[in-house]
Amino acid sequence: MQLSVSMLALSAMSLAGGNALAGAAIPAIPPDWITINAGGIFTLRAPPGSVFVLPLGLINNAGGVRGPGFEIHYQYAFDTDDLSCAKESKNYAAQQIDLDSRPAIIVAGSGLSSSCNDGEYANFVGLYAATAFPTYARPAFRKLTMWGSVAQEQYSSTLKLMYQTIHFTQ
């Protein structure tokens, strides 16, 4: 499957400026993108043909999104991976973003070991939000970690744009 040319061009143009500063406006979302409900935890926008997937087994607060040329897995819990393993990858890059009024970081690279990226594709694009959502049951924050992989490196901007559309529903 291939991503639409117009969507790729729009994603590339919107992220061409390099690292976006936290608090910057979300780039324009292609009009044909759909809204995915990630298990009632958050929503995000994704290219047409994308679907929400649940992991095998009984894993609470975990799931993923699979679409044309990419896959994403997420975990939403008190303790999640901070993606520091990606620092050893080829072409490592990090970008601070504002994720639904919370600080987060997007990391990207290629050639990661399987302990850091178990995705189907070689190019990694992840997201880590250490303060994704406060909890009142105990004085702590739930964290969100997303492990994404894309078939071709030029599709990385698509996942970065998808991450910036996250809106927490809780």
C-alpha positions as CSV (number, residue, x, y, z in Angstrom):
1,M,0.0,0.0,0.0
2,Q,1.2,3.5,-0.6
3,L,0.4,6.8,1.1
4,S,-1.3,9.4,-1.1
5,V,1.0,11.8,-2.9
6,S,-0.9,14.8,-1.8
7,M,-0.8,13.7,1.9
8,L,2.9,13.0,1.7
9,A,3.6,16.4,0.1
10,L,1.5,18.2,2.7
11,S,3.1,16.3,5.6
12,A,6.6,17.0,4.2
13,M,5.9,20.7,3.7
14,S,4.3,21.1,7.2
15,L,7.3,19.5,8.9
16,A,10.0,20.9,6.6
17,G,11.1,23.5,9.1
18,G,12.9,20.8,11.2
19,N,12.2,20.7,14.9
20,A,9.0,22.4,15.8
21,L,9.0,24.3,19.1
22,A,6.7,23.2,21.9
23,G,3.5,25.1,21.7
24,A,3.7,25.6,18.0
25,A,0.4,25.2,16.0
26,I,-0.3,21.8,14.6
27,P,0.4,21.7,10.8
28,A,-2.5,21.4,8.4
29,I,-4.1,17.9,8.5
30,P,-4.9,16.4,5.0
31,P,-8.7,16.6,4.6
32,D,-9.0,12.9,3.8
33,W,-7.5,11.8,7.1
34,I,-9.8,9.9,9.5
35,T,-10.2,10.0,13.3
36,I,-9.0,6.9,15.2
37,N,-10.3,6.2,18.7
38,A,-7.4,4.5,20.6
39,G,-9.3,2.4,23.1
40,G,-11.1,5.4,24.7
41,I,-7.7,6.8,25.9
42,F,-7.1,9.3,23.1
43,T,-7.9,10.0,19.5
44,L,-5.6,10.8,16.6
45,R,-5.9,11.6,13.0
46,A,-4.5,9.1,10.4
47,P,-4.4,8.5,6.6
48,P,-7.3,6.7,5.0
49,G,-7.2,2.9,5.4
50,S,-5.8,3.1,9.0
51,V,-7.3,0.9,11.6
52,F,-7.1,0.6,15.4
53,V,-5.6,-2.8,16.6
54,L,-5.6,-4.5,20.0
55,P,-2.6,-6.5,21.1
56,L,-2.9,-10.2,21.6
57,G,-3.5,-11.2,25.2
58,L,-4.8,-9.2,28.1
59,I,-2.8,-6.0,28.1
60,N,-4.6,-3.0,29.6
61,N,-4.0,0.4,28.1
62,A,-2.2,-0.8,25.1
63,G,-3.0,-1.0,21.4
64,G,-1.9,0.3,18.1
65,V,-2.7,1.8,14.7
66,R,-1.9,0.1,11.4
67,G,-2.1,1.9,8.1
68,P,-0.7,2.0,4.6
69,G,3.1,1.8,5.0
70,F,3.2,2.2,8.8
71,E,2.4,0.7,12.2
72,I,2.3,2.2,15.7
73,H,2.1,0.4,19.1
74,Y,1.3,2.3,22.2
75,Q,1.3,1.8,26.0
76,Y,-0.4,4.2,28.4
77,A,0.6,3.4,32.0
78,F,2.3,4.7,35.1
79,D,5.6,3.2,33.9
80,T,6.5,3.0,30.2
81,D,9.6,3.0,28.1
82,D,11.2,6.5,27.7
83,L,12.6,5.6,24.3
84,S,16.2,6.4,25.4
85,C,17.2,3.2,23.5
86,A,16.7,5.1,20.2
87,K,19.7,7.4,20.9
88,E,22.0,4.7,19.5
89,S,20.2,4.6,16.2
90,K,21.4,5.9,12.8
91,N,20.0,9.3,12.0
92,Y,18.8,9.9,15.5
93,A,16.7,13.1,15.9
94,A,14.5,14.4,18.7
95,Q,11.8,17.0,18.5
96,Q,9.9,18.6,21.5
97,I,6.2,19.1,20.9
98,D,3.1,20.2,22.7
99,L,0.8,17.2,22.9
100,D,-2.7,18.3,23.9
101,S,-1.2,21.0,26.2
102,R,1.4,18.6,27.6
103,P,5.1,18.4,26.8
104,A,6.2,15.4,24.8
105,I,9.1,14.3,22.6
106,I,9.2,12.7,19.2
107,V,12.3,10.6,18.4
108,A,13.3,9.1,15.1
109,G,16.0,6.9,13.7
110,S,16.8,3.8,11.8
111,G,18.7,0.6,12.4
112,L,17.4,0.1,15.9
113,S,17.8,-3.2,17.7
114,S,14.8,-5.3,18.1
115,S,14.8,-4.5,21.9
116,C,13.9,-0.9,21.0
117,N,11.8,-1.4,17.8
118,D,9.8,-4.6,17.2
119,G,7.9,-3.0,14.4
120,E,7.6,-4.5,10.9
121,Y,9.5,-1.7,9.3
122,A,13.1,-0.5,9.8
123,N,12.5,3.3,10.2
124,F,11.5,4.2,13.7
125,V,9.4,7.2,14.9
126,G,8.4,7.2,18.5
127,L,6.7,9.5,21.0
128,Y,7.1,9.8,24.7
129,A,4.9,11.9,27.0
130,A,6.0,11.6,30.6
131,T,3.1,13.7,31.9
132,A,0.3,12.5,29.6
133,F,-2.5,12.5,32.1
134,P,-2.7,13.2,35.9
135,T,-4.3,10.6,38.1
136,Y,-6.0,11.4,41.4
137,A,-5.9,7.8,42.7
138,R,-2.2,8.3,43.5
139,P,0.0,11.4,43.0
140,A,1.5,10.5,39.7
141,F,1.1,10.9,35.9
142,R,0.2,8.3,33.4
143,K,2.8,8.2,30.6
144,L,2.3,7.5,26.9
145,T,4.9,5.8,24.8
146,M,4.3,5.1,21.1
147,W,6.6,3.0,19.0
148,G,6.1,3.6,15.3
149,S,7.7,2.2,12.2
150,V,7.4,3.2,8.6
151,A,8.2,1.4,5.4
152,Q,10.3,4.2,3.9
153,E,12.1,7.0,5.7
154,Q,10.2,9.7,3.9
155,Y,7.0,8.5,5.5
156,S,8.4,9.5,9.0
157,S,6.8,12.9,8.6
158,T,3.4,11.2,8.4
159,L,3.8,9.6,11.8
160,K,5.1,12.8,13.3
161,L,2.1,14.6,12.1
162,M,-0.2,11.9,13.4
163,Y,1.4,12.2,16.8
164,Q,0.7,15.9,16.9
165,T,-3.0,15.3,16.4
166,I,-3.4,13.3,19.6
167,H,-6.2,14.4,21.9
168,F,-6.7,12.7,25.3
169,T,-10.3,11.8,25.9
170,Q,-10.1,10.9,29.6
